[in-house]
């Protein structure tokens, strides 16, 4: 049995990016087909540490979900960052969202899906897999799907949106190849109960250069412990990932107390995490756009995936909803989205992919990070950069670099000597 229906937008993938775009398009009066291969409304992404950077919190608020996320146990959090020069402890944020959010995907994904499904104009097509793209005169005009009950459907749409992750099936069918850059680290994480962080509700991140560890509070009074380590450390972790994870945390400065903790999840790992990026709106594929990881899956070390999914979905809606409503040509609107996406995220993607090789901090990073551990204004700038509230060019502006140089020169002039913090040397 087959059917054919017409929509303004067909979105493939009902996760963070897809549900956000569907909800916002629906509110702008568009008729949306939200296509999800999982039939279970409670399906969620497991390989994710689900940190929503504060730069994306305004999107959550515009979706009207801040209260629901809080009711589901979402944790409003900030961050403190250990470096070999000491802790970077940012002051209270000024002129930007005051906190980031953390809610496990087991709760976040179903919440976003319910919100989209109850939005007027949005039809959730759950349990349907995209098998082909519909085309007319070199333009993508929809998708063909296959359901578990054997039904085939042709979903006609003015615009098709790939929101189906870094291994996007839509991109494969459209022959849109991504730029793949290999990753020099691997990661493991797990959830624990009965852990109290020395930072309270603030996340902790240890930049061990080149190894990285994290601990942050999540819903249900749990704490996520995670590590991203260079590939040469894999043999010692692969045999017993939990022993490796806990062994690492026992060596960290100001580490959380873990001896009385209890693991409540599997230890999840990812050994290969290539960075993948595609054009968010390929010129050669009129009527097609990508959001979330389908457009850019950068190094998960920095916890940007969820935030970029929310933001890119909103950018696409803001740039194209008017053209859809007016029935005008989408090429100019998709061009604006493409430029906006690249302007906002390309710098971050470059730095993320460069650091993902597993290298140590370069001289500029050492300058900025060491100064941020010694100066409140630079700590604030570091936090704004880390939460993606300011662009790379602002973090590395001539004025910021000059201030960092002055801070470090004054530090040296003060004659301070290296100290030891929990067995780890803190350099002067």
PyMOL commands that set and color helices and strands:
alter all, ss='L'
color gray80, all
select helices_A, chain A and resi 16-27+54-62+66-71+105-117+169-174+231-238+241-249+292-294+300-302+305-326+331-355+363-372+376-386+392-395+398-413
alter helices_A, ss='H'
color red, helices_A
select strands_A, chain A and resi 2-12+32-36+51-52+75-77+79-83+86-89+100-102+122-126+128-136+139-147+152-162+179-181+185-193+203-207+212-218+222-230+262-263+268-270+275-277+288-290+296-297+419-421+424-426
alter strands_A, ss='S'
color yellow, strands_A
deselect
rebuild
show_as cartoon
